[in-house]
Amino acid sequence: MNFVQIYLLVVLGIAISILLPVLRQALPQPKGAAPVPLLSRLWAVAKPYLALAIFSLLGGLLVVAAAGDSLKDWKAALLAGYAWDSTLQKLKG
């Protein structure tokens, strides 16, 4: 795999890491809560993650550069991106 393919897989891992908590928080609320449209819930939850996503995409370049030739498999590249962003989210608090 070439650099672009590896980087795109790292970016996909980052995107999965960002989408999972956004979708989890945007799930419908219990029946007692007032109904809010799905897109409104998604945008409210996703806004704080946008800056982190941009930073993570730049950091993805560092992941690919640091890993060197060890990211030859698509699964390793995907997991490297996911682990990178997941770690950043945990450090962010």
HUWODA-V82147 format. One record per helix or strand of 2 or more residues. SS is the DSSP state (H for helix, E for strand). FROM is the first residue (numbers start at 1). LEN is the number of residues. If there is no record, write none. Layout:
BEGIN
SS/FROM/LEN + SS/FROM/LEN
END
This chain:
BEGIN
H/3/23 + H/38/33 + H/74/19
END
